[in-house]
Amino acid sequence: MDHHTFTARVARLTGTAGDRTATLVAATLETLAERLTGGEVLDLAAQLPRPLWAMLSPRPHTEAAERFGAAEFVARVACRADSDENTARAAIRAVFATLREAISGGEFSDVVVQLPRDYRDMVEPALAPAATRRR
């Protein structure tokens, strides 16, 4: 999946367009990079289009993931995207659903396993059978 297709898919799922979609995608991926171990961030980036790599750059001084729950994840995305939490939550779901289509199933599982149970509300829609079909 190329960068344009990735952002267009998120735009369709969120009902946003253009720069707004790009901001929401960046905010979500930057926050996800904070929540994953450095090695997992690199593995994820390797399967995504090059323009998305910079949003996923791991922190050079640590391999460890930051530990924060789903509510904090949503709050960070909302703050980064200058949006309300409902918009952020919808964007997070859309990015996870798009990630599920863009990367291998094994890599998606590796990402999801690093997230605690309270992320289920945001991740489960991406795990639905219709979401697993690669386009």
N, C-alpha and C positions, 0 to 999 in steps of 0.2 A: 504494500500500500504506500503510495507516495504522499508527500506532505499535503498537497491540495485535497486529495481524497480523504485523508485523515480529518482535516479541519472541516471539510464539507459535510462529512458524516456527523461530526459533533454539532455543527450548525443546524443540520436537519433535526437532530434529536432534541436540541435545546430551543429551537426557534429563534436563534440569534444569527447575526450575519457579520461578515467582514472583520473589522478590527476587534469588535466585542468578542467574537468567537475566539480569535487568536489570543486575546487577553485571558479568557477563561481557560483555554487549553494550557497556556503557559503557567498560570497560577496553579492549576491542578498538578501538572507534571513537576513543577518546582517543589510543591509540597510533598508529593509522592516521593521525590528523591530524598527529602529529609527523613522520611519514614522508613526507607529501605536501607539495607546494608550497602556499603559502597560497591562491593562486588556485584550485587544484584542490580544496582543502578546501571553499571557498565554492561551487564548482560542484556538488560532491557533496552538500553540505548542502541546496542548493536543490531537490534531487530527493527528499529524505527527509522524513518527518513532522517537524513542528516540535519535538516533545519530544526528538528526536535531535540537533537543531542544536547545543545547548550542548555536547554531547560532542565535536563536531567543530570547535569554535571555533579558528581559526588563531591562531598567535602574532602579536600585533599588531606586534611589533618586527621581524619578518622575513618575507620571502616564501619564503626558502629552506627546503627540506626537510632534516630531520636525516638523516644517512647512517648507517644501521645495518642489519645483516643480519637474516635470519629468526630466528636463534637469539636475538638481542637483542630482537626483536619479541615472541617467545614469552615471554621472561623478563620483559619489562615488563608484558605482559598478566597473567601469573601473579602478579607482585608487586601490581599494582593490584587484582586480583580476589581476592587472598589465596587462591590456589589452586596446585595443582601444575602442572607444565608440560604434562603429558598432557591435563589438563582444559582448560588455556589453549589448547593446539593445536586441540583439538576445537571449542572455542568460536570460534576464529579461522576455522576452515574453515566453520562454520555461519554466521557473520556474512558471510563472503564469498559463500557460496551465497545467502544472503538478500538481500544487496546486489544480486546479479546479477538477482534477480527484481524488486527494488524500483525499480531505476533503469534508464535507457535503456542499450542495448548500447554505444552510443558513449561514454557517461560511464563505464561499467564498464571499457571498454578504456582510457580515459584514466587511470583509477586504476591499473590493472594495469601499464601501460607505465612507471609511475614506480617500480615495485618490481623489485629485481634478481632474477636467475635462482634464487637460493636460496629464494625465496618460493614457487616452483613447487608444492611439496608441499602448501602451504596454499591456493593459488589454483586449481590445475588442477581439483579436484573441482567448483568453481563454473563452470568452462568446459565441462563435459560437456554433451552435447546435452539431456539430461533437465533439467539445471539451468537451461537458458536459456529454458524455457517460462515465460511470465508467467502467474500464477494470478489 
